[in-house]
Amino acid sequence: MHILVMTRSTLHHGFGGFQRQCMDLCEGFVKRGHEVTVLTTAHPDGVKTVEESGYTIHFLYPSKPRRLSRAWFKQTRKLVAEIHQQNPIEVIHSNEFAGRGITSWARSNKIPISLLCHGSLRSETLSFLSSADLRPRYWHWLLLTPLFLFKRYLLWELPMRRTASSILLVTPTIKDDFSLFSKDKVKVIENGITLPEPRTKEPNSGRLHLLCTGRADRQKGFQMAIKALSKLQDIDLHLDIVGTGDYLVELEKLVKNLELKERVTFCGRVDDDELHRLYSEADIYLIPTLRYEGLPLALLEALAHGIPTISSEIGGNSDVITHKHDGLFVKPGNLDELVESIRFLATNPSERESMGSKARETSERRFDKERMINETEMVLRTITHSQ
């Protein structure tokens, strides 16, 4: 098949679960003998095309990196028609609403669209409200942002639901939100990752390593991990934070103000080998997010490395971890619960070891990347043959 993949961002725009999953699927499709073409928003450095592992990425202008717009939709219609004329497209895989501009074209050419959704109007609105700045000068955003999300829902999401031949969700926690215009189209395909070799970490009786990974923004809740560390002065703990983002400056200020420079390391963006080393050395993984997320790949990576995880009970996280089995849940934004959970695992090595072992079992059973690619490919084959 010739598969057209449309996405607002790739790994050239930044490293995250959204981008990693999209590129994993593209590479998987190519390895299974399919032709893949990718359309995305502007490259941060102005590049127009990039040849990846057997497929081509087109960066369309005018647009801003990671931002969908009317101008970008217009350009997709023009380029898709040219690509189709040279090499007929058989199926379109739209990462969220990147395919909105070509729904009419696809319908008239009888080309099926598979719509992949990481969240819903409800989950994104709750995510915004749970982390919104409540200071008076920001109150207008409490109205404007939900209105923008609702407008996008009406103008982008619902039309795509009508047109799409299949709707793929990364977590079952949002399945009930897709009842409208989605009858018999919805399928849950959970994210998957490349499973590392099982680690053989010796029980740690000295300094324990806490780990946070992901894009450094306020909603990720890394500040909660730092504040928790400041309240655990009686335990020898060190926190590694992997990732970059605008909020990093605020996190560095917080570490300085709490006098934690010797106990916190900001690793920035690291390569795969270094990331694997950090996971391998970690004793406890923290994901104190304040927002609803689909199914964070960082959480799956922690499970795959056999690390007991303390996570906010929110969004797709709540479908991954089983409380007190392969991890612990805390209420989003509840610092006291986070502190006590860290203390419990830090002072109970047998519980750390047991939960870590069960975390690995969970990842092997549910979150293998090849399973994700195979199930997605099967959906694309099915809707193509049904045309």
MOWOTA-V371896 format. One record per backbone hydrogen bond with DSSP energy under -0.5 kcal/mol. CO is the residue of the C=O (numbers start at 0). NH is the residue of the N-H. E is the energy in kcal/mol with one decimal. If there is no record, write none. Layout:
[[CO;NH;E] [CO;NH;E]]
//
This chain:
[[0;2;-0.8] [0;34;-2.6] [1;3;-0.5] [1;89;-2.4] [1;90;-1.4] [2;4;-0.6] [2;36;-2.3] [3;5;-0.5] [3;92;-3.3] [4;38;-2.5] [5;94;-3.5] [7;65;-0.8] [9;12;-1.8] [9;13;-0.6] [13;15;-0.6] [15;19;-2.9] [16;20;-2.5] [17;21;-1.5] [18;22;-2.2] [19;23;-2.4] [20;24;-2.1] [21;25;-2.0] [22;26;-2.5] [23;27;-2.3] [24;28;-2.7] [25;29;-2.1] [26;30;-2.2] [27;31;-1.1] [28;33;-2.2] [29;32;-2.1] [34;2;-3.3] [35;55;-1.0] [36;4;-3.2] [37;57;-3.1] [38;6;-2.3] [39;59;-2.5] [42;45;-2.0] [46;42;-0.7] [47;58;-3.1] [49;51;-0.6] [49;56;-2.8] [51;53;-2.6] [54;51;-3.2] [55;37;-2.7] [55;57;-0.5] [56;49;-1.9] [56;58;-0.5] [57;39;-2.5] [57;59;-0.7] [63;66;-2.2] [65;67;-0.5] [66;63;-0.5] [68;72;-2.5] [69;73;-2.4] [70;74;-1.9] [71;75;-2.2] [72;76;-1.8] [73;77;-1.5] [74;78;-2.6] [75;79;-2.8] [76;80;-1.5] [77;81;-1.4] [78;82;-2.7] [79;83;-2.6] [80;84;-1.6] [81;85;-1.6] [82;86;-2.9] [89;111;-0.6] [90;3;-2.5] [91;93;-0.7] [91;113;-3.3] [92;5;-2.4] [92;94;-0.7] [93;95;-1.0] [93;115;-2.8] [94;97;-1.0] [96;99;-1.7] [98;101;-1.5] [99;102;-1.1] [101;105;-2.9] [102;106;-2.2] [103;107;-2.4] [104;108;-1.7] [105;110;-2.7] [106;109;-0.9] [109;111;-0.6] [111;91;-2.4] [112;114;-0.5] [112;164;-2.6] [112;165;-1.4] [113;93;-2.9] [113;115;-0.6] [114;116;-0.5] [114;167;-3.2] [115;95;-2.7] [116;169;-1.4] [119;123;-2.8] [120;124;-2.2] [121;125;-2.5] [122;126;-2.1] [123;127;-2.2] [124;128;-2.6] [125;129;-2.3] [126;130;-0.9] [127;130;-0.8] [127;131;-0.6] [131;133;-0.6] [134;137;-2.7] [135;138;-1.5] [137;140;-1.5] [137;141;-0.6] [138;141;-1.3] [138;142;-0.5] [139;142;-1.1] [139;143;-2.7] [140;144;-1.9] [142;146;-1.7] [143;147;-2.4] [144;148;-2.5] [145;149;-2.3] [146;150;-2.4] [147;151;-2.6] [148;152;-1.9] [149;153;-2.1] [150;154;-2.9] [151;155;-2.5] [151;156;-1.9] [152;157;-2.6] [155;159;-1.6] [156;160;-2.4] [157;161;-2.1] [158;162;-1.9] [159;163;-2.9] [165;114;-2.8] [166;186;-2.4] [167;116;-3.1] [168;188;-2.6] [169;190;-0.7] [170;173;-1.1] [171;174;-1.4] [173;176;-1.2] [174;177;-1.8] [175;178;-0.6] [178;181;-1.0] [181;184;-2.2] [181;185;-0.9] [184;166;-2.4] [186;168;-2.2] [186;188;-0.6] [192;194;-0.6] [192;368;-2.4] [202;204;-0.6] [207;209;-0.6] [207;237;-2.3] [208;282;-2.8] [208;283;-1.8] [209;239;-2.6] [210;285;-2.8] [211;241;-2.8] [214;216;-1.6] [215;246;-1.7] [216;219;-1.4] [216;220;-0.5] [217;220;-1.2] [218;289;-3.4] [218;290;-0.7] [220;223;-1.4] [220;224;-1.0] [221;225;-1.9] [222;226;-2.4] [223;227;-2.3] [224;228;-2.1] [225;229;-1.6] [226;230;-0.8] [227;230;-0.9] [228;231;-1.5] [231;234;-1.4] [234;236;-1.3] [235;207;-2.4] [237;209;-3.4] [237;239;-0.5] [238;264;-2.7] [239;211;-2.5] [239;241;-0.5] [240;242;-0.5] [240;266;-2.6] [240;267;-0.7] [241;213;-1.5] [243;215;-1.9] [244;247;-1.6] [245;248;-0.7] [246;250;-1.9] [247;251;-2.4] [248;252;-2.0] [249;253;-2.2] [250;254;-2.3] [251;255;-2.0] [252;256;-2.8] [253;257;-2.1] [254;259;-2.6] [255;258;-1.1] [259;262;-2.0] [259;263;-1.0] [262;238;-3.0] [264;240;-2.7] [264;266;-0.8] [267;242;-1.6] [270;274;-2.5] [271;275;-2.5] [272;276;-1.9] [273;277;-2.4] [274;278;-2.5] [275;279;-2.4] [276;280;-1.7] [277;281;-1.1] [282;307;-0.5] [283;210;-1.7] [284;309;-2.8] [286;288;-1.1] [286;311;-2.1] [292;315;-3.2] [295;299;-1.4] [296;300;-2.5] [297;301;-1.9] [298;302;-2.2] [299;303;-2.5] [300;304;-1.5] [301;306;-2.1] [302;305;-1.9] [307;284;-2.3] [308;310;-0.6] [308;327;-3.0] [309;286;-2.5] [310;329;-2.0] [311;313;-1.7] [313;316;-1.2] [314;317;-1.2] [315;318;-1.5] [315;319;-0.6] [316;319;-1.4] [316;320;-1.8] [320;322;-0.6] [321;324;-2.4] [321;325;-1.7] [321;326;-0.8] [325;308;-0.8] [326;323;-2.8] [326;324;-0.5] [327;310;-2.7] [329;312;-2.5] [330;333;-2.2] [332;334;-1.1] [333;337;-1.7] [334;338;-2.6] [335;339;-2.4] [336;340;-2.2] [337;341;-2.3] [338;342;-2.5] [339;343;-2.3] [340;344;-2.2] [341;345;-2.7] [342;346;-1.9] [344;347;-0.7] [347;350;-0.7] [347;351;-1.9] [348;352;-2.4] [349;353;-2.2] [350;354;-2.7] [351;355;-2.3] [352;356;-2.1] [353;357;-2.1] [354;358;-2.1] [355;359;-1.9] [356;360;-1.6] [357;361;-2.1] [358;362;-2.1] [359;363;-2.2] [360;364;-1.8] [361;365;-2.0] [362;366;-1.9] [366;192;-2.3] [367;371;-1.5] [368;372;-2.5] [369;373;-2.5] [370;374;-2.3] [371;375;-2.0] [372;376;-2.9] [373;377;-2.1] [374;378;-1.6] [375;379;-2.2] [376;380;-2.6] [377;381;-2.3] [378;382;-2.5] [379;383;-1.7] [380;384;-2.4] [381;385;-1.2] [383;386;-1.0]]
//
